Amino acid sequence: MAAPVLRDIVRRHAEESAHLWCVYDWHLLHPDENPDMDEERMDRLIERLNAHLDGLRVAGEDGQVIAQERYDAFPEAGELFVLRMLQPAARHLRVHDLDLDAVRDYLDAMLPGEEQT
């Protein structure tokens, strides 16, 4: 028997993943804007982002449904990033494995009119 899915916790994983992706990507695009974001803090941010994505993955189909609900309510880059990371082909990807230019191109293409900077 599968463990029950706690929707509020899974929703929090989706929200935190989206937020952390935006913080991570913004810092990479603007490295001089936040001098406190040193290598150790960046590593912890990535670790947290991966952990929240794992929480969604563990929830299986329910995680995908909840992530889709978040995107439907807030169709922004972070929420779309989360949906993309939950696709079967991305199941084992970690943030360090990503081709960031390809991710940004995907987000730009799927969110026309949205600026990703």
Secondary structure by P-SEA (a helix, b strand, c coil): cccccaaaaaaaaaaaaaaaaaaaaaaaacccccccccaaaaaaaaaaaaaaaaaaaaaaaaaaaaaaaaaaacccaaaaaaaaaaccccccccccccaaaaaaaaaaaaccccccc
